[in-house]
């Protein structure tokens, strides 16, 4: 039995993308109106893994936006600070280029 795969956009040539819209009430807290991730061809070895990663990313984005919408925020613990520092560093390097 095959996997049930939702939120798939078909492209010419057989390539697929994950495409899922964000809830309208959360749009002020998100960058963009949707999450779109290229999944490649469905016969590639890691197609389902990329799909699962994209679905998890959408869920994480929506969960964080829900917290912002409700006025509750994530506590700044060690891993969160490390992630923010790495993101800031990557952004700074991009600006330097």
C-alpha positions, -999 to 999 in steps of 0.1 A, spaced: 0 0 0 14 34 -10 17 66 11 -11 92 11 7 124 1 -11 157 4 -2 192 -6 17 182 -37 21 204 -68 29 187 -100 54 203 -125 61 196 -161 86 169 -164 75 149 -134 90 171 -106 69 176 -75 67 204 -49 53 206 -14 29 235 -13 7 244 16 -10 277 25 -7 292 59 -39 300 78 -50 336 70 -52 348 106 -15 339 110 -1 357 80 11 388 99 34 365 119 48 345 89 69 355 59 48 347 29 14 331 24 26 295 19 54 271 23 67 258 -9 96 232 -10 109 213 -40 107 176 -35 122 164 -68 109 133 -86 86 109 -68 109 79 -77 139 94 -60 151 76 -29 145 104 -4 113 118 -18 92 108 12 118 120 36 119 155 20 81 155 21 80 146 58 106 173 65 86 200 46 54 189 65 72 192 98 85 226 89 50 238 81 37 225 114 66 242 133 60 275 115 23 274 122 29 265 159 53 294 164 29 318 146 1 306 169 22 313 199 29 348 186 -8 354 178 -17 343 214 10 364 230 30 335 244 66 332 233 93 306 234 116 308 263 152 317 254 171 285 264 205 274 252 195 257 219 172 286 210 199 311 215 224 290 195 199 288 166 192 326 167 230 333 167 236 310 138 207 326 118 220 361 126 255 350 115 243 335 83 223 367 75 252 389 82 274 369 59 248 371 32 247 409 36 285 410 33 283 393 -1 
